[in-house]
Amino acid sequence: MSDKGVVFGKRNKTLFFDALLVLVILAVALSVFLVFRLTRKGGAYARVTVGGEVVAEYSLSENGEYPLNGGTNVLVIKDGAAYMKEASCPDKTCITRHRTGISYDGETITCLPNRVRVEIFGGGER
């Protein structure tokens, strides 16, 4: 009878430490998530890359027009959304596909002939 009590005690102890380990892992994951969430830039912003190199970042909370890539493209930020106003490329897909602008996290405008890419970071989710 004493053997069963010892086994039962060890089992409870193991379950306790398993539960404690799960709680510690969850607490670490939550704290890492909060650190990344709180230390990122305030508000949403558009990151502009030309030829794969980051050349500018613009806040979506500030309206403005920005010439890109030596003037081959013109990016407009208005009312929390970004869109391409002008482009020197022949097909103008970067203009026609995003007439209303982009504002959600991960959305992009790409102008392949001019190698310009605009991506939204920190915006709302769809």
C-alpha positions in Angstrom: 0.0 0.0 0.0 2.8 2.4 0.7 4.2 1.7 -2.8 1.0 3.0 -4.4 1.2 6.2 -2.4 4.7 6.9 -3.5 4.0 6.3 -7.2 0.9 8.5 -6.9 3.0 11.2 -5.2 5.6 11.0 -8.0 2.9 11.3 -10.6 1.4 14.4 -9.1 4.8 15.9 -8.8 5.5 15.2 -12.5 2.2 16.7 -13.5 2.9 19.7 -11.4 6.3 20.3 -13.0 4.8 19.7 -16.5 2.1 22.3 -15.9 4.7 24.7 -14.5 6.9 24.2 -17.6 4.0 24.9 -19.9 3.2 28.1 -17.9 6.8 29.3 -18.1 6.9 28.7 -21.8 3.6 30.6 -22.3 4.9 33.5 -20.2 8.1 33.7 -22.1 6.2 33.6 -25.5 3.8 36.3 -24.3 6.6 38.6 -23.0 8.5 38.2 -26.4 5.3 39.1 -28.3 4.7 42.2 -26.1 8.3 43.4 -26.5 8.1 43.2 -30.3 4.6 44.8 -30.2 5.6 47.7 -28.0 9.0 48.5 -29.5 8.0 48.6 -33.1 7.6 52.0 -34.7 4.5 54.0 -33.7 1.8 53.6 -36.2 1.7 52.3 -39.7 4.4 53.2 -42.2 5.3 52.5 -45.9 8.8 51.2 -46.6 10.1 51.9 -50.0 12.8 49.7 -51.6 14.5 50.3 -54.9 16.4 47.4 -56.4 16.0 45.5 -53.1 17.6 48.3 -51.0 15.5 50.2 -48.5 15.6 53.9 -49.5 12.8 55.5 -47.4 10.1 54.9 -44.8 7.1 57.2 -44.6 4.4 57.4 -41.9 0.9 56.8 -43.1 -0.3 59.4 -40.6 1.4 62.2 -42.5 0.0 63.2 -45.9 2.5 63.9 -48.7 3.8 63.3 -52.2 7.2 61.7 -52.5 9.2 61.3 -55.7 10.9 57.9 -55.8 13.9 56.4 -57.8 15.0 59.7 -59.2 11.4 60.7 -60.1 10.4 57.6 -62.1 7.6 57.1 -59.6 5.6 59.4 -57.3 4.2 57.9 -54.1 1.2 59.7 -52.4 0.2 59.1 -48.8 -3.2 60.5 -48.0 -5.7 59.7 -45.2 -3.7 56.7 -44.0 -3.3 55.0 -47.4 -0.4 54.9 -49.9 -0.8 54.8 -53.7 1.3 55.4 -56.7 0.3 58.7 -58.5 2.8 58.6 -61.4 5.2 56.0 -63.0 7.4 56.2 -66.0 6.8 52.5 -66.8 4.8 51.6 -70.0 2.0 49.5 -68.4 1.3 51.6 -65.3 0.1 48.5 -63.4 1.4 50.0 -60.1 -1.0 52.8 -60.6 -4.1 51.0 -61.9 -4.1 48.1 -59.4 -4.1 50.2 -56.3 -6.2 53.3 -57.1 -7.7 53.3 -53.6 -4.3 52.9 -51.9 -2.9 50.3 -49.5 -3.0 50.5 -45.8 -3.0 47.0 -44.4 0.0 45.2 -42.9 1.8 43.3 -45.6 0.2 45.0 -48.6 2.5 46.0 -51.4 2.7 48.1 -54.6 5.4 46.9 -57.0 6.6 48.6 -60.2 8.8 45.9 -61.8 10.3 48.0 -64.7 11.5 50.7 -62.2 12.4 48.1 -59.5 10.3 50.1 -56.9 8.4 48.4 -54.1 6.3 49.9 -51.4 5.2 47.7 -48.5 3.0 48.6 -45.5 4.2 47.7 -42.0 2.2 48.1 -38.8 -1.1 48.7 -40.5 -4.4 47.0 -39.6 -5.1 43.4 -40.5 -7.7 42.3 -43.0 
